[in-house]
Amino acid sequence: MQIDISRFDHCHLLVVGDLMIDEYVWGEVDRISPEAPVQVVSVKNENSTLGGSGNVVNNLVALGARVSVLGVTGIGEDRKLLLNRLTDLDVDTRGVIPERSRPTTKKTRIIAEHQQVLRIDRETKKQVASSTFKSLTNLAEKIIPEVDLILISDYDKGLITRTLIADLVKIAKNNNKITIADPKGLDFTKYSGVSLLTPNSKEASLASGVDISDDNSLAAAAKILIKRSGIEKLLITCGKDGMVLFEPGSKAFKISTKTREVYDVAGAGDTVIAVLGLGMAAGLPLKEATALANTAAGIVVGKVGTATVSKRELLQALKQTSEDNASKYKSLNEISQLCRKLQKDRQRIVLTNGCFDLLHVGHIRLLSASKQLGDVMIVAIDDDDSVKLLKGAGRPVISSTERVRILSALDSVDYVVVFATSELDGVIEAIRPDVLTKGSDYESADILGQEIVESYGGRIELIPITEAISATQIINNIKKC
């Protein structure tokens, strides 16, 4: 993924939400209390940071963005501490309103040996005063025209109400600004009008009443939430299974996550909404911004506590993703050795082959359907000389090196090998796929390698082709323009 991180420095976002202090008490446990059957934590260190919507702010600032904040606190030392933390980050705090009748939300986590053993909450969920709402709305009218995008971080502490959201959405739309909300609670109708909502799968399941257990139930829940809530788009985060973006009239866009060791999921949703919003504010298309947020979330879950992701970490992760894609390319010898190991592990191998010069929707459907037939999907592509021989002068329009990189970026593709047309039998012998797929526009008898595959018990599978799409036709149409 090629992203210019430097553009983040020119973005200004407004964060509206429940501000908190996250206090951490770090220690060691080596005995049980004689007073009660509980662990005794010997304190070694204490520190505090911004939590709740403040963690969204932390994430934005860590990536170079300018931030304004709308929120409410109590009075006293905890308010001073919170404001000092925001000021240290050079955040615009004119929208942080004090209320004498409520505490500043503070969560104290006791951590021993990298494990959270206890949390103490000081908070109220009482709705903030009407005078505070009025002040916040007046400030929103002044601040929203100055920012690029609005993030709403709801922790259900009495600030983010139906009325406040309606006011924010109205002001945002009057100024052509996008609103993204991270929801809480069972009633998502209060987020009506928001541009994009980002619940996790558990929240989506509870709010929709659908038991989410697979892709179909996830899609059913999303359909209900979009229709019922009056939101424009929905991004459901699914933990280790990545994220799925739902847009009316479009197919669900699924992004897988890289497997990582998880220490703490606290604050992962804050990172998602922050990086997603910052990516969009920087001009990234929604799908690219979603992929970026998914990468960032994968980093923070490997840290303890409500952590942030730095520019360096994000760039390194993006680089690693690119390298992972490149590593899908295998020589014929490498793929042969790999397949022996896969077969020993009883992995079902699927192979398809072709030129794949100018990837189009027909190719995507072929690869996606092929992937469903086994555990490992291998694509064998003709080298440049073979494509020229098969397709004629001026082909390929995309070199084998670039075709490998394009195919490697697809989740449905596990490995790519390049071959000369005359070597196809050798490729099939080296891979010995359980299934060899081609489009249904082929006659079974015309498929090269069929006899080899069937000789050892493999089979040929023709993938239905419902539309007449070809790279040659597309290229010829382009030449006529």
N, C-alpha and C positions, 0 to 999 in steps of 0.2 A: 504494500500500500504506500503510494507516494504522497506524502502530506507535508506541506510547508508549515512546520510548527511555529516559525517566526511570525506568522499572521495572527497567532493568538495574542500577541502583545498589543495589537491594535483593536482588540475587542473590549466592549464595555457591557456587562450584564447586570441585571437587577435580580437579586435573590429575595423572595418574599417567603417568610416561613417562621417556624418555631425555633428561636435561638436557645441554645443550651450551653452549659459548661460540662465538659466531660473530664472528670477527675480520675486519675489513675493512682492507685496505691500498689507499689510493687514490693514483693517480699518473698520469703521462703517458708516452707512448712516442714517441720521436723518432729512435730508431736501433736497429740490430741489434748485439748483442754481438760483439766481435772474437774472443771465446773459443769461441763456439759459435753456431749459427744460431738464436738465440733473441732475443726482444725484451728491451730494457733498459727497466725501469719506473723512472722517477724519482719517488720517493715524495713526495707532497704532504701526505698526511693519513692518520691511523690512528685507528680506533675499534673498539669491540667491543660486542656486545649479546647477549642471551639467544637461543640457537638451540634446535632440536629442540623438545621439549615446552615449553621455556622461551619459545619464540615463541608457543605457544598461550596461555601465561600473559600475555605481552605484549599479545596481542590482547584478552584478557578485561579486563585492567586498563585498557587504552585506552578501553574502552567502559563503564567504571565498576563492574565486578564486583569482589567480594571473592574471593580465591583462596587455596586451600591446595594444597600440592605434596607428592607422594610421588616420590622418585627417589634416585639414587645418584651420588656423585662420587668422585674420588680425594681426595688430600690436597694440601696445599701452596698456592701462590699462586693457581693457577687455581680451586681450590675457594673460596678467599676472595673472588676476583673475582666468581664466580658467585653466592655468597651475598649479597655486597654489592649486586649488581644486583637480586636478588629482594627484599632488604630495602628498597632504594630505592623499590620498587613497593608496599611495605607488604604483602607476601605472607607467609602463614604457612609458615615453613620448618622446622618441627619434624620433618617427614617426609623431609628431605634427609639421607640416611645416607652417611657417608664410608667408603671402603674403601681400605686402604693398598695393596693389590696391583693397583689399576687406576688409569689416568690419568683426569682429568676430560676428557671429550670436548671437543676444540677443533678448529674448522675455520677455516682462514685463507684468505680469498679475496683475490686480487690483481685489482684493477679499474682499467682504463685506458680513458678516453673512454667511460664508461658500459658497457663490455664486460668481462666476467670473462675474464681471460686464464690464470689458474692457481688451483688450490685445493690446499691442503696440509692433510691430516687427521692428527690425533693422537688415537688411539682404540684401543679393544679391543672385540671382540664376544664375549669370554669371558663366560659366564654368571656372574652375581653370586653371592656366597657364600650358602650356606644360612642362615647366621646373619643375613645382611642381609635375606633374604626373610622370615624369621620376624619381624624387627623391623618391616618394612614392613607385614606383615599385622596385627600388633598395633596399629600406628598407624592403619591403615585402619579397624579396628573402633572406634577412638575418634573419628576424623575424619568418616567417612561419615554418621553420624547428624546431624552439624552442617551438612551441605551440602545443596544442592538437587539436584545432578546430578554425575555422575562422567564425566570425559573421559579416555580411554586413548590416549596418543600413542606409538605404537610406531615406533622408528627402528632396530630390530634390533641393539641394542647390548648384549644380554644381560640386560636387565631384564624385559621383558614376555614371560613364559613361560606355558605352558599352566597350570601350577600356580598362578601368581600371578593370572591372569585368573579361574580357577575360584574362588579365594578372594575376589576382589573382587566377582564376580558374586553369589556366595552372600551376602556381607555386604550388598551393595546391595539384593538382593531381600528380605532380612530386614528392611530399612529402607524398602522401597517406593521405591527410588531408581532412576532411569534410568541406564544405562551406554551411552556412545557411544565407539566405537573407530575410530581411523585405523590401518589394518593395514599390515604389511610381510610380505614373504616369499610363498611359494607355498602354504603350508598354512594355510588360513583356519579349519580345524577347531579350532585352539587358541582361537578367539574364541567358542566355543560358549556360548550363554546371554546374550551381549551384546545389548542392546536394539536397537542400530543400528550397522551397519558402513559406513564411508565410503571405499572404495577409489576410485582413479581407474580409467579404462577400461583402461589398460595392466596395472595390477595385477589387475583383475578378469579380464582375458583370460588372463594367465599362471596365475592360481590356478584358473580353471575349465577351462583347456585349450581354450577356444573363441576362434577368431580373430574378434574383434569388428570388423565393417566396416559394419554398418548397425543399424537398430532391432531387426530380428528376431534377429540374432546377439547383440546386447546383452541382449535379453530371455532368450535361451537361456542365456547365461552367468549371468545373475542367478538364474534358476531352479535351475541346478546349485549355485551358491554357497549359496543359502538352504537347499536340501535337504541338501547335504553338510556345511555348517558348523554347522547348529543355531542360526543367528542369527534374530532375530525380524524385522528389516527391513534393507533394503539401499539405500544411496544411492550411485550411481556417478557420479562427476564426469567430465565429458567435454570439458574444456578449452573451446575456443571454441564447442562445441555445447551448453554448459550442463550440466545435471544431470538424472538420471532416478531417481526414487524408486520402489522396488519393495516392495510389502506383500502378503503372502499373501492371496489372495481378492479383491484389488483390481486395477484396471487401472493400468498404469505411469503415473506422474505426471511429465511432462517439463517442465522449465523452461529456456527459451532464455536465452542470455546476450546482452547488448548488445555489439556489436563495439567493441573498444578496441585501442589500440596497446599491444602487449605488450613490456615491457622485460625482465622477469624473473619466472619462475613459481616461483622458490624461496620456500617458505613459504606458497604459496596453500592447500595442504591444511590447514595449521595454522589459517589464517583460517577456512576452511570449518567445521572441527570446533568451533572456538571460538565463532563466531557462531551456528552451528546449536544448540549446547548452551546458549548464553546465551539464545537466543530461546525455546527450550523451557522453560528454567528460569524465564523471565519470564512463562510461561503461554501462549505462542503455540501454536496447533495445529501439528502436524509439517509440513504442507505450507507454511504461512506462514513457519515458521522456516527451511525449506529455501530458499524464495525469497529470504529475507533473507540467508542465507549465500551464495547465488549472486551477489547484488548486491555483497556485501562482497568476494568473491573477484575480481570484475571490477575492483574498485578497486585491490587490492594488486598485481595483475599489471602494472599500469602504473607501478610503482615499482621501483627497483633494490634488490636485496637482500631479506632476510627482513623485510619491512615489516609494519606494522599499519594498521588502518583506524580513524579517529577517529569520534566521534559526529557531528561536523559533516559529515564527508565522507559518512557513511552516510545522514544525513538529506538531504543535497543530492542524492545519487544516487536516493533514494526519491522525492524531489520531482521530479527529472528524469524518472523512469519515469512518474510520474503525468502530467506535462506531455506526454511522448511519446504516451501513450494519448489525451490530449485532442486532440493534433494529428492524430489519425486522422479527425476530423470535417472534412468538406469541404462547401463550398457547391456548388450545381449548376454554377456557373461555374468554380470551382476544380477540381472533379472532371473537368469536360470538358477543361480545359487539361492536367491531369495525364495523362488517358488518351491524349491525342494524343501526348504525350511517351513514354508507356509503349509505345504501339503502334509508334512510330518505333524504339524499342529492341527491338522484337520480343518484348515481354512479353505473355503470354497472360492475358487478363482474364476473370475469372468474376464474375458478378453474381447475387445473389439478392435478393428483396424480400419484405417482410411487415411485420406490426405489431410482432412480438417484444415483446409486452406480457406480462411475467412470463416470463422466459427459463426454459426447461425442457430436459430431456435430449434431447427430439426436436429442438429448435433446435440444440443443441450438435452432434448427429450430422449434421444437415443442413449446418451450417457447416464442420465438419471434413471431410466427404466432398466438399463443394464446393471447398474449398481445394486438394484433391488434383488437381483437374481443370485447374489453371492456375498461373500465377506470382503473380498479384495477385488478392486476394479483396475485392470491394466489396459492402457490404450497404446496401440502400436501405430505409429504414423510413418507414412512414406517419406523418405528423404527428398531433398530438393530435386535431384536428378530424376528420381522416379516420378515425382509430381509433373515435371516438365514432359516426361515421356508419356504419361497418362493423359494429361490435360492440354498439352500443346505449348506453343511459344507464349511467353509472358507470364507463365505460371511456374512456381507458386507466386502469389502476390505477397505472401508472408513466409519468411524463411523458417526452416525447421527449428532453429534456435528460439525464435519468437513463438512458434506454435507450441513448443514444449512449455514455455513459460505461461502461455495463456491457458492451456489445458491443466497445468499444475495448479493453477489458482482455483480450480473448481473443486468443491467439496466431494463431488461424486467420483473424482479421479484419484486413485491412490498412487499409481506409478505410470510413467510414460517411457516408451522405448522407441527409438528411431531405426528404421530398416529400409533396405532396398527391396523393391517389389519382388525381385528374383529370390530374395531370402525369406519370403513369408513362411514357407514350409519349415525352415530352420527355426524361425521365431516361435511357431506353434509347438514344435518339438521341444524347444527350450522351456517354454512356459507350461505346456500341457494343461490348458485351461479346462475346468469342468464344463464351462459354457462358453461358446463362441457366438457373439451376437452380431447381427447386421440388421439394416432396415428392411421392412417388409416389401420395399420396392425391388428387392433381390429375389430371384427364384432360388429355392434351396439347392437345387442341383448346380447352380452357377457359383456357389460360394467356394472360394479357394480355401483349401485346408479342411474341408468337410470330412474327407475320408480319414485323415490323420486323427482328427478329434474323435470321430466315432470308433476308430480302431481300438482305443484304450478305454472306451466307455463314456466319453464326453458327449455333449449334445450341441446341436445348433439351435439357436433361438432367434426367430425373426421378430423384431420390435415393430409394432404397428406404426406406420407412417400415414398420418391423416391429412397432411398438407403437402403440396408439391413445392418444396423448397430446395434449392441447390445453390452452392457457392458459385458455380459457373454462371448460373442465371443472374445472380445478384451482381457479379463482376461485370457481366455483359451489359446489364442495365446501367451500371455506373459509367461504363465506357461510352454509352449512348448519350449521356447527359452533357 
